[in-house]
Amino acid sequence: MASFRLFDLNPEQEQAVRTTEGPLLILAGAGTGKTRVITARVAYLIAQGVGPDEILAVTFTNKAANEMRERLASMIDPDQARRVTMSTFHALCMRILRQDIERLGYKKNFAIYDEGDTTGLLKKIITRTAAKDEKLDPGVAKAFISKAKNNGWSAPEGEESLVGAVFARYQAELKTLNAVDFDDLLLLAVKLLNEHPDVRTRWTRRYRYLMVDEFQDTNRLQLELVSLLAREPDAPAGTKPNVAVVGDDDQSIYGWRGAEVSNILEFEAHFPDPAVIKLEQNYRSTTAILSTANSLIRNNPRRRPKKLWSATEGGNKVRILQMPDDRQEAEFIAQEIDQRVANEGAKHEDFAILYRMNAQSRSIEQQLRELRIPYRVVGGKSFFDAREVKDFLAYASCLLDPGDDVSLLRIINTPARGIGATLVERATEASIRKGCSVHAMLQDPEFLEELGPRARQSVDAFVGLLDRHETRMCEPLADQAAVLREFIEETGYLADLARTCKTPEEAVKREGKVREMMRWFEENLAREKGGEKGGLRGFLDDMLLRQEKEAEEGEEQQRGVTLITLHAAKGLEYPHVYLVGLEEGLLPHDRSKLEGTVDEERRLLYVGITRARKTLCLSWCRNRVKYGGASPSMMSSFVKELDPAWIEHRNVDEILNAPVAQEAAKARFDRLLAFLDNIPE
């Protein structure tokens, strides 16, 4: 407890930490230390005698959950910190369903389909469902189904539209396969708690203190989940739930994916008579940046009033640069970053370039490459997207549950073992007709009778290989890691993987990923030693939920200037920020005017502005390349809302033609001399 000190907090933060009973709304503006408050509040609860096992903190990403967990472990006894449940919504729902999903007609060993599995299944269903003259993009169907589930809608019955029929068939096939997708985790957990009071009672008694981070990003189902967990079904009337939510309605920018800002704006309607505490002291940005942000966001009519302020006065004014076109915009920014690194001693990692649309990064990347400036584009390919990693997980899933059709179909002929596409298609169609798994169909005497001798021999060999190792895996006290390792080796997968690589280096790299997965599994077994999360099932669940964390960590390990969308930048901060494309039609986006979401676009710009710590530069172009040709542009209407006392408008031509300042020239000369002095003779 040595590092947990309440006097390190400002008065509002301390009040939020000490308010432990009843509903609590913490309005935490950008950069006001909300993660610190959440972890300090958990530490304070434990210091007051609350059991660590009785505390639940929920957030949206593994990164945020891990950051809270690490901070807590530095504040209190690490063993106590480990007993506190800090997880994402999906991880929490998975834990709930693993215990009682049988109440909903599923088996406990249900599979969780990731994005690739879902898309693959939808493609097959669309092919079988659509008429010859009908077309439906799997991505569109997936987005429709996801939105429907997050609104709590069930699959339609007797639906005549193609997308409705696909939704119904998709959900039916998932149930047949004993599988759920990521949206189902939330939907089914809410359904389970709603329909089975005894299950709900067990969880509400387990977690007596709830905390929810980023509450402004919750959708209707997530709000319902929190409400169900916060109140016992048979609690006496007037009992106040101990639920604390942390959020900022001014940073609600995910309405397009189902987030409802009304959840935080109307918190009192869901949890009556709450304590409301505002965190407004910003520890990130200068007064100039905060005043600019405040002047913008106050134009949103529906918000909870708050005003960010900093104890550090002043700061450079926010620059608004007018550019001839987006090529010049990119060129100027790249050159200025290069000069600032040379003249000011800044690092490339100190700079971030934010934009509304991914397409805006292309010209910027080109200019950065020309000047040999290192950079990273946030949102690269995940480790888990690699073919060999997906293959490994599919093999592991089949050992645990041969009835997992998606995994089975992925590895049934990888490496090639004489079970071709035509045979697989026949087995899949037959399994759908009979309502069984493909694995069961491969053992069906009638189906096997229809195969030729060679095909039947191949099927028998594959089924025998799988069943033999599945039996070993399910034995009590089995060395699961050894079984999985021997299974992979006996399939000949690694040798086949090496043969398909173009170079020895590629083979080593791909095989290394498989061995890395094996090592993770062994570490998982050693760490968990059985129990709720243990074994191969726990490992596969962890791998699914770890994909987001791996992508985030991979991005952070790269070096250089950060190129990132405004949406992805939320929660991050950088010493120097360039926010490009501040033009009408781009920010605010044209679509927002038609859909009535201009307020969310204003919040998006507010989020971008508040990422900057020391300096901020906004730019707009008179012409921008769109659809292959230059189109005239106008300065964003949002610019007129910014307080002129804290901004300066400049034309890039004026800057380029201005003489180099004496201080900058001297600094550059001094650096050159220092460089020459360090050259060995």
Disulfide bonds with the S-S distance in Angstrom:
none
